[in-house]
Amino acid sequence: MTSQEFRHSLRDEEPSANLSRLLQALWWDAKGDWSRAHEIAQQIETPDAAWVHAYLHRKEGDSGNARYWYGQAGKPASKTEMEAEWLEIADHLLTQEIHS
């Protein structure tokens, strides 16, 4: 799936079952369901999941918790606009799916 196809899928009622759990988390976040996105992200223990988790806490306004999760992801705390970070994470995860 391309980044554009992923963004277009936001028109749907449910995320594609073919998406990874972390892409599903980003999908739910973009649809306005932060809690569902967070529930998915916190169940996965990988650096990519920590990045999604960090993004979600940053969006929530919990900068301390976000900094912790950025550290777990091995990334500096993001200072970009939220939408730009969402796109960066989505593109990264989509690239990971292509190479797996």
C-alpha positions in Angstrom: 0.0 0.0 0.0 1.3 3.5 -0.8 1.1 6.5 1.4 -1.6 8.0 -0.8 -3.6 4.8 -0.7 -3.3 4.7 3.1 -4.5 8.3 3.4 -7.4 7.5 1.0 -8.4 4.6 3.2 -9.4 7.1 5.9 -12.6 7.5 3.9 -13.5 3.9 4.9 -15.4 2.9 8.1 -12.7 0.4 9.3 -9.0 0.1 8.5 -8.0 -2.7 6.1 -7.3 -6.0 7.8 -4.2 -6.1 5.7 -2.6 -3.2 7.6 -0.1 -3.8 10.4 -1.4 -3.1 13.9 0.7 0.0 14.1 -0.7 1.4 10.8 -4.2 0.5 12.2 -3.3 2.6 15.3 -2.4 5.6 13.1 -5.5 5.0 11.1 -7.7 5.2 14.2 -5.9 8.3 15.4 -6.5 10.0 12.1 -10.2 9.1 12.4 -10.3 10.8 15.8 -10.2 7.7 18.0 -7.1 8.4 20.1 -8.0 5.8 22.8 -8.2 3.0 20.3 -5.0 4.1 18.7 -3.3 4.2 22.1 -4.6 0.8 23.1 -3.1 -0.8 20.0 0.3 1.0 20.3 0.8 0.1 24.0 0.3 -3.6 23.3 3.3 -3.8 21.0 6.9 -3.7 22.3 9.0 -2.5 19.4 10.9 0.7 18.7 8.3 1.6 16.0 5.5 1.0 18.5 7.3 3.3 20.9 7.4 6.0 18.2 3.7 5.7 17.6 3.1 5.7 21.4 5.3 8.8 21.7 3.4 10.6 18.9 0.1 9.8 20.6 1.2 11.1 24.0 2.6 14.3 22.3 -0.8 14.8 20.6 -2.5 14.3 23.9 -0.4 17.0 25.4 1.5 14.7 27.8 5.1 15.9 26.9 6.8 14.0 29.7 5.3 10.7 28.7 6.0 11.5 25.1 9.7 12.1 25.8 9.9 8.8 27.6 8.4 6.9 24.6 10.6 8.9 22.1 13.6 7.6 24.2 12.3 4.0 23.9 12.0 4.5 20.2 15.6 5.8 20.0 14.4 9.1 18.6 14.6 12.7 19.7 11.4 14.3 20.8 9.7 15.6 17.7 9.1 19.3 17.3 7.4 19.1 13.9 3.7 19.7 13.3 1.6 16.8 14.4 0.3 16.1 10.8 3.9 16.0 9.5 5.0 13.5 12.2 1.9 11.4 11.5 2.9 11.3 7.8 6.5 10.5 8.7 5.6 7.6 10.9 3.0 6.3 8.4 5.5 6.4 5.5 8.1 4.6 7.7 5.7 1.9 8.6 4.5 1.4 5.0 8.1 1.1 3.9 8.7 -1.5 6.6 5.7 -3.5 5.3 7.1 -3.4 1.7 10.5 -4.8 2.9 9.0 -7.6 5.1 
